[in-house]
């Protein structure tokens, strides 16, 4: 699997490293975006986009 193949379907050590990097690089933007919306007390938000898809 080539480096660029990992963007669409990360696998193996290289894919894991890419996901960790994406999470780190996208976190400031995600925090900013979540700060721009107001959720009700019982509300839930889903971040549907790129990155490691970790639950925060």
N, CA, C and O atoms as a CHARMM CRD file, in Angstrom:
* protein
*
  224
    1    1 UNK  N      0.85000  -1.16900   0.00000 PROA 1      0.00000
    2    1 UNK  CA     0.00000   0.00000   0.00000 PROA 1      0.00000
    3    1 UNK  C      0.90100   1.23900   0.00000 PROA 1      0.00000
    4    1 UNK  O      1.84600   1.32500   0.78400 PROA 1      0.00000
    5    2 UNK  N      0.60500   2.18500  -0.87300 PROA 2      0.00000
    6    2 UNK  CA     1.41300   3.39900  -0.95000 PROA 2      0.00000
    7    2 UNK  C      0.95100   4.42400   0.07700 PROA 2      0.00000
    8    2 UNK  O     -0.12000   4.29100   0.66800 PROA 2      0.00000
    9    3 UNK  N      1.76200   5.43300   0.27800 PROA 3      0.00000
   10    3 UNK  CA     1.44400   6.49600   1.22700 PROA 3      0.00000
   11    3 UNK  C      0.10400   7.15200   0.88900 PROA 3      0.00000
   12    3 UNK  O     -0.72300   7.36000   1.77600 PROA 3      0.00000
   13    4 UNK  N     -0.11400   7.47600  -0.37900 PROA 4      0.00000
   14    4 UNK  CA    -1.34900   8.16200  -0.77000 PROA 4      0.00000
   15    4 UNK  C     -2.57900   7.27100  -0.63900 PROA 4      0.00000
   16    4 UNK  O     -3.67800   7.78700  -0.43500 PROA 4      0.00000
   17    5 UNK  N     -2.43400   5.95200  -0.74900 PROA 5      0.00000
   18    5 UNK  CA    -3.57000   5.04300  -0.54900 PROA 5      0.00000
   19    5 UNK  C     -4.11100   5.14900   0.87600 PROA 5      0.00000
   20    5 UNK  O     -5.29800   4.91900   1.11100 PROA 5      0.00000
   21    6 UNK  N     -3.25200   5.49100   1.81100 PROA 6      0.00000
   22    6 UNK  CA    -3.64800   5.57300   3.20600 PROA 6      0.00000
   23    6 UNK  C     -4.59800   6.73600   3.49400 PROA 6      0.00000
   24    6 UNK  O     -5.26900   6.73000   4.52600 PROA 6      0.00000
   25    7 UNK  N     -4.66800   7.72300   2.61600 PROA 7      0.00000
   26    7 UNK  CA    -5.59400   8.82900   2.84600 PROA 7      0.00000
   27    7 UNK  C     -7.04300   8.35800   2.79900 PROA 7      0.00000
   28    7 UNK  O     -7.86400   8.83100   3.58600 PROA 7      0.00000
   29    8 UNK  N     -7.36900   7.46200   1.91700 PROA 8      0.00000
   30    8 UNK  CA    -8.74500   7.00400   1.76500 PROA 8      0.00000
   31    8 UNK  C     -9.11300   5.83300   2.64600 PROA 8      0.00000
   32    8 UNK  O    -10.28100   5.65800   2.99200 PROA 8      0.00000
   33    9 UNK  N     -8.12900   5.02600   3.01400 PROA 9      0.00000
   34    9 UNK  CA    -8.41000   3.83500   3.80200 PROA 9      0.00000
   35    9 UNK  C     -7.16100   3.44600   4.59200 PROA 9      0.00000
   36    9 UNK  O     -6.45900   2.50200   4.23100 PROA 9      0.00000
   37   10 UNK  N     -6.88500   4.19200   5.68800 PROA 10     0.00000
   38   10 UNK  CA    -5.64100   3.95900   6.43200 PROA 10     0.00000
   39   10 UNK  C     -5.52100   2.54400   6.97900 PROA 10     0.00000
   40   10 UNK  O     -6.47000   2.00700   7.55100 PROA 10     0.00000
   41   11 UNK  N     -4.35300   1.94600   6.80100 PROA 11     0.00000
   42   11 UNK  CA    -4.09600   0.59400   7.29500 PROA 11     0.00000
   43   11 UNK  C     -2.64200   0.49700   7.74900 PROA 11     0.00000
   44   11 UNK  O     -1.77800   1.23500   7.27500 PROA 11     0.00000
   45   12 UNK  N     -2.39500  -0.40500   8.65100 PROA 12     0.00000
   46   12 UNK  CA    -1.03200  -0.69500   9.08000 PROA 12     0.00000
   47   12 UNK  C     -0.39400   0.43900   9.86200 PROA 12     0.00000
   48   12 UNK  O     -1.06200   1.39600  10.25400 PROA 12     0.00000
   49   13 UNK  N      0.89300   0.31800  10.08200 PROA 13     0.00000
   50   13 UNK  CA     1.63200   1.30100  10.86900 PROA 13     0.00000
   51   13 UNK  C      1.60400   2.68100  10.21100 PROA 13     0.00000
   52   13 UNK  O      1.39500   3.68800  10.88900 PROA 13     0.00000
   53   14 UNK  N      1.81200   2.73000   8.90800 PROA 14     0.00000
   54   14 UNK  CA     1.80300   4.00900   8.20100 PROA 14     0.00000
   55   14 UNK  C      0.42900   4.68400   8.31400 PROA 14     0.00000
   56   14 UNK  O      0.33900   5.89400   8.52300 PROA 14     0.00000
   57   15 UNK  N     -0.61900   3.90100   8.17700 PROA 15     0.00000
   58   15 UNK  CA    -1.96600   4.44300   8.30200 PROA 15     0.00000
   59   15 UNK  C     -2.24400   4.96000   9.69700 PROA 15     0.00000
   60   15 UNK  O     -2.87000   6.00700   9.86200 PROA 15     0.00000
   61   16 UNK  N     -1.77900   4.22800  10.71200 PROA 16     0.00000
   62   16 UNK  CA    -1.96200   4.64300  12.11200 PROA 16     0.00000
   63   16 UNK  C     -1.23200   5.95400  12.37200 PROA 16     0.00000
   64   16 UNK  O     -1.75600   6.85100  13.03300 PROA 16     0.00000
   65   17 UNK  N     -0.01000   6.05100  11.84100 PROA 17     0.00000
   66   17 UNK  CA     0.76000   7.28300  12.00500 PROA 17     0.00000
   67   17 UNK  C      0.05300   8.45900  11.33100 PROA 17     0.00000
   68   17 UNK  O      0.05500   9.57500  11.85000 PROA 17     0.00000
   69   18 UNK  N     -0.54300   8.20100  10.18500 PROA 18     0.00000
   70   18 UNK  CA    -1.26300   9.24900   9.46900 PROA 18     0.00000
   71   18 UNK  C     -2.48000   9.71700  10.27100 PROA 18     0.00000
   72   18 UNK  O     -2.74700  10.91600  10.34900 PROA 18     0.00000
   73   19 UNK  N     -3.22100   8.77500  10.86900 PROA 19     0.00000
   74   19 UNK  CA    -4.39500   9.14300  11.65300 PROA 19     0.00000
   75   19 UNK  C     -4.01900   9.96500  12.88200 PROA 19     0.00000
   76   19 UNK  O     -4.70200  10.93300  13.21800 PROA 19     0.00000
   77   20 UNK  N     -2.95200   9.58600  13.54100 PROA 20     0.00000
   78   20 UNK  CA    -2.48200  10.35100  14.71100 PROA 20     0.00000
   79   20 UNK  C     -2.11700  11.77200  14.27700 PROA 20     0.00000
   80   20 UNK  O     -2.45100  12.73900  14.96200 PROA 20     0.00000
   81   21 UNK  N     -1.44500  11.89200  13.16000 PROA 21     0.00000
   82   21 UNK  CA    -1.06200  13.20700  12.65000 PROA 21     0.00000
   83   21 UNK  C     -2.28800  14.03300  12.28200 PROA 21     0.00000
   84   21 UNK  O     -2.35100  15.22100  12.59600 PROA 21     0.00000
   85   22 UNK  N     -3.26900  13.41000  11.61600 PROA 22     0.00000
   86   22 UNK  CA    -4.49700  14.12300  11.25200 PROA 22     0.00000
   87   22 UNK  C     -5.22400  14.62400  12.50100 PROA 22     0.00000
   88   22 UNK  O     -5.67600  15.76800  12.54900 PROA 22     0.00000
   89   23 UNK  N     -5.33000  13.76400  13.50000 PROA 23     0.00000
   90   23 UNK  CA    -5.99700  14.16700  14.74300 PROA 23     0.00000
   91   23 UNK  C     -5.31100  15.38200  15.35900 PROA 23     0.00000
   92   23 UNK  O     -5.97400  16.33400  15.77200 PROA 23     0.00000
   93   24 UNK  N     -3.98700  15.34500  15.41900 PROA 24     0.00000
   94   24 UNK  CA    -3.22400  16.43500  16.02400 PROA 24     0.00000
   95   24 UNK  C     -3.38600  17.72700  15.23900 PROA 24     0.00000
   96   24 UNK  O     -3.59700  18.79100  15.82000 PROA 24     0.00000
   97   25 UNK  N     -3.28700  17.63500  13.93100 PROA 25     0.00000
   98   25 UNK  CA    -3.36100  18.83300  13.08800 PROA 25     0.00000
   99   25 UNK  C     -4.76800  19.41800  13.00500 PROA 25     0.00000
  100   25 UNK  O     -4.91700  20.63400  12.88300 PROA 25     0.00000
  101   26 UNK  N     -5.79000  18.59100  13.06800 PROA 26     0.00000
  102   26 UNK  CA    -7.16800  19.07200  12.92300 PROA 26     0.00000
  103   26 UNK  C     -7.80500  19.50300  14.24300 PROA 26     0.00000
  104   26 UNK  O     -8.85400  20.14600  14.23200 PROA 26     0.00000
  105   27 UNK  N     -7.19700  19.16500  15.37100 PROA 27     0.00000
  106   27 UNK  CA    -7.79300  19.46800  16.66900 PROA 27     0.00000
  107   27 UNK  C     -8.05400  20.95600  16.88600 PROA 27     0.00000
  108   27 UNK  O     -9.14600  21.29600  17.34100 PROA 27     0.00000
  109   28 UNK  N     -7.12100  21.86700  16.59100 PROA 28     0.00000
  110   28 UNK  CA    -7.42200  23.28500  16.80000 PROA 28     0.00000
  111   28 UNK  C     -8.63400  23.76600  15.99600 PROA 28     0.00000
  112   28 UNK  O     -9.43800  24.55100  16.49900 PROA 28     0.00000
  113   29 UNK  N     -8.76800  23.30000  14.75800 PROA 29     0.00000
  114   29 UNK  CA    -9.90100  23.69400  13.93000 PROA 29     0.00000
  115   29 UNK  C    -11.20200  23.10600  14.47100 PROA 29     0.00000
  116   29 UNK  O    -12.23400  23.77700  14.46500 PROA 29     0.00000
  117   30 UNK  N    -11.16100  21.86800  14.93200 PROA 30     0.00000
  118   30 UNK  CA   -12.35700  21.23700  15.49300 PROA 30     0.00000
  119   30 UNK  C    -12.79800  21.95200  16.76400 PROA 30     0.00000
  120   30 UNK  O    -13.99000  22.18500  16.96300 PROA 30     0.00000
  121   31 UNK  N    -11.84800  22.30100  17.62200 PROA 31     0.00000
  122   31 UNK  CA   -12.18700  23.03100  18.84300 PROA 31     0.00000
  123   31 UNK  C    -12.81800  24.37900  18.50900 PROA 31     0.00000
  124   31 UNK  O    -13.79700  24.78200  19.13600 PROA 31     0.00000
  125   32 UNK  N    -12.25900  25.07300  17.52200 PROA 32     0.00000
  126   32 UNK  CA   -12.82800  26.34500  17.09800 PROA 32     0.00000
  127   32 UNK  C    -14.26300  26.15200  16.60000 PROA 32     0.00000
  128   32 UNK  O    -15.16300  26.90000  16.98300 PROA 32     0.00000
  129   33 UNK  N    -14.46900  25.15300  15.75000 PROA 33     0.00000
  130   33 UNK  CA   -15.80100  24.91600  15.18100 PROA 33     0.00000
  131   33 UNK  C    -16.82600  24.58600  16.26800 PROA 33     0.00000
  132   33 UNK  O    -17.94500  25.09800  16.24000 PROA 33     0.00000
  133   34 UNK  N    -16.45300  23.74000  17.21500 PROA 34     0.00000
  134   34 UNK  CA   -17.37100  23.40400  18.31100 PROA 34     0.00000
  135   34 UNK  C    -17.68600  24.62300  19.16100 PROA 34     0.00000
  136   34 UNK  O    -18.76300  24.70200  19.75300 PROA 34     0.00000
  137   35 UNK  N    -16.76200  25.57300  19.23000 PROA 35     0.00000
  138   35 UNK  CA   -17.00400  26.80200  19.97600 PROA 35     0.00000
  139   35 UNK  C    -17.96200  27.74700  19.27200 PROA 35     0.00000
  140   35 UNK  O    -18.45700  28.69500  19.88200 PROA 35     0.00000
  141   36 UNK  N    -18.23000  27.50100  17.99600 PROA 36     0.00000
  142   36 UNK  CA   -19.11100  28.36200  17.21800 PROA 36     0.00000
  143   36 UNK  C    -20.57900  27.92900  17.27100 PROA 36     0.00000
  144   36 UNK  O    -21.45900  28.66000  16.81700 PROA 36     0.00000
  145   37 UNK  N    -20.83700  26.76000  17.81400 PROA 37     0.00000
  146   37 UNK  CA   -22.21100  26.26300  17.86500 PROA 37     0.00000
  147   37 UNK  C    -22.67900  26.16400  19.31500 PROA 37     0.00000
  148   37 UNK  O    -21.87800  26.01700  20.23800 PROA 37     0.00000
  149   38 UNK  N    -23.97800  26.24700  19.48600 PROA 38     0.00000
  150   38 UNK  CA   -24.55900  26.11400  20.81200 PROA 38     0.00000
  151   38 UNK  C    -25.47000  24.89300  20.81400 PROA 38     0.00000
  152   38 UNK  O    -26.42900  24.82000  20.04700 PROA 38     0.00000
  153   39 UNK  N    -25.16500  23.95600  21.66900 PROA 39     0.00000
  154   39 UNK  CA   -25.95900  22.74000  21.77500 PROA 39     0.00000
  155   39 UNK  C    -26.83100  22.81300  23.01900 PROA 39     0.00000
  156   39 UNK  O    -26.40800  23.34100  24.04700 PROA 39     0.00000
  157   40 UNK  N    -28.04800  22.28400  22.92900 PROA 40     0.00000
  158   40 UNK  CA   -28.86400  22.18100  24.14200 PROA 40     0.00000
  159   40 UNK  C    -28.19000  21.24600  25.14600 PROA 40     0.00000
  160   40 UNK  O    -27.33500  20.44400  24.77200 PROA 40     0.00000
  161   41 UNK  N    -28.56900  21.34700  26.40400 PROA 41     0.00000
  162   41 UNK  CA   -27.98000  20.52500  27.46500 PROA 41     0.00000
  163   41 UNK  C    -27.93900  19.04200  27.07400 PROA 41     0.00000
  164   41 UNK  O    -26.94600  18.36400  27.33600 PROA 41     0.00000
  165   42 UNK  N    -28.99600  18.54100  26.45800 PROA 42     0.00000
  166   42 UNK  CA   -29.06900  17.12400  26.07500 PROA 42     0.00000
  167   42 UNK  C    -28.56600  16.89800  24.65200 PROA 42     0.00000
  168   42 UNK  O    -28.68700  15.79600  24.11600 PROA 42     0.00000
  169   43 UNK  N    -28.00300  17.94000  24.03800 PROA 43     0.00000
  170   43 UNK  CA   -27.60900  17.85300  22.63500 PROA 43     0.00000
  171   43 UNK  C    -26.37500  16.99800  22.40900 PROA 43     0.00000
  172   43 UNK  O    -25.59400  16.72700  23.32100 PROA 43     0.00000
  173   44 UNK  N    -26.23100  16.58900  21.17000 PROA 44     0.00000
  174   44 UNK  CA   -25.10300  15.77000  20.74000 PROA 44     0.00000
  175   44 UNK  C    -24.61300  16.33300  19.41300 PROA 44     0.00000
  176   44 UNK  O    -25.40700  16.78700  18.58900 PROA 44     0.00000
  177   45 UNK  N    -23.29800  16.30200  19.21200 PROA 45     0.00000
  178   45 UNK  CA   -22.72500  16.74800  17.95000 PROA 45     0.00000
  179   45 UNK  C    -21.91700  15.61200  17.34600 PROA 45     0.00000
  180   45 UNK  O    -21.25100  14.85800  18.05600 PROA 45     0.00000
  181   46 UNK  N    -21.98500  15.50400  16.04200 PROA 46     0.00000
  182   46 UNK  CA   -21.18600  14.50700  15.32800 PROA 46     0.00000
  183   46 UNK  C    -20.22900  15.24500  14.40200 PROA 46     0.00000
  184   46 UNK  O    -20.65100  16.08400  13.60700 PROA 46     0.00000
  185   47 UNK  N    -18.95000  14.93400  14.50400 PROA 47     0.00000
  186   47 UNK  CA   -17.94000  15.49800  13.63400 PROA 47     0.00000
  187   47 UNK  C    -17.74700  14.50500  12.50500 PROA 47     0.00000
  188   47 UNK  O    -17.10400  13.46900  12.67300 PROA 47     0.00000
  189   48 UNK  N    -18.31000  14.83500  11.35300 PROA 48     0.00000
  190   48 UNK  CA   -18.22100  13.93400  10.20800 PROA 48     0.00000
  191   48 UNK  C    -17.26600  14.57200   9.21000 PROA 48     0.00000
  192   48 UNK  O    -17.60700  15.54400   8.53600 PROA 48     0.00000
  193   49 UNK  N    -16.08000  14.01700   9.12800 PROA 49     0.00000
  194   49 UNK  CA   -15.07400  14.59400   8.25700 PROA 49     0.00000
  195   49 UNK  C    -13.86100  13.70700   8.21000 PROA 49     0.00000
  196   49 UNK  O    -13.96300  12.48200   8.26300 PROA 49     0.00000
  197   50 UNK  N    -12.70400  14.34000   8.11000 PROA 50     0.00000
  198   50 UNK  CA   -11.48600  13.56000   8.00800 PROA 50     0.00000
  199   50 UNK  C    -10.77000  13.50300   9.34100 PROA 50     0.00000
  200   50 UNK  O    -11.05800  14.29000  10.24200 PROA 50     0.00000
  201   51 UNK  N     -9.85700  12.59200   9.46500 PROA 51     0.00000
  202   51 UNK  CA    -9.10600  12.42200  10.69900 PROA 51     0.00000
  203   51 UNK  C     -9.24300  11.00100  11.20800 PROA 51     0.00000
  204   51 UNK  O     -9.72400  10.11100  10.50600 PROA 51     0.00000
  205   52 UNK  N     -8.81800  10.81100  12.41900 PROA 52     0.00000
  206   52 UNK  CA    -8.78300   9.47300  13.01700 PROA 52     0.00000
  207   52 UNK  C    -10.10500   9.00000  13.57600 PROA 52     0.00000
  208   52 UNK  O    -10.20700   7.87000  14.05400 PROA 52     0.00000
  209   53 UNK  N    -11.11000   9.83900  13.52600 PROA 53     0.00000
  210   53 UNK  CA   -12.45600   9.48900  13.99100 PROA 53     0.00000
  211   53 UNK  C    -12.47800   9.07200  15.45900 PROA 53     0.00000
  212   53 UNK  O    -13.25900   8.21000  15.86200 PROA 53     0.00000
  213   54 UNK  N    -11.62300   9.68800  16.23700 PROA 54     0.00000
  214   54 UNK  CA   -11.65000   9.38800  17.66300 PROA 54     0.00000
  215   54 UNK  C    -12.79300  10.11900  18.33500 PROA 54     0.00000
  216   54 UNK  O    -13.14900  11.22800  17.93700 PROA 54     0.00000
  217   55 UNK  N    -13.35700   9.51000  19.33500 PROA 55     0.00000
  218   55 UNK  CA   -14.48400  10.09800  20.05000 PROA 55     0.00000
  219   55 UNK  C    -13.94500  10.94800  21.17800 PROA 55     0.00000
  220   55 UNK  O    -13.10700  10.49500  21.95800 PROA 55     0.00000
  221   56 UNK  N    -14.41600  12.16400  21.26600 PROA 56     0.00000
  222   56 UNK  CA   -13.96300  13.09800  22.31800 PROA 56     0.00000
  223   56 UNK  C    -15.13700  13.50800  23.15200 PROA 56     0.00000
  224   56 UNK  O    -14.98400  14.28900  24.09200 PROA 56     0.00000
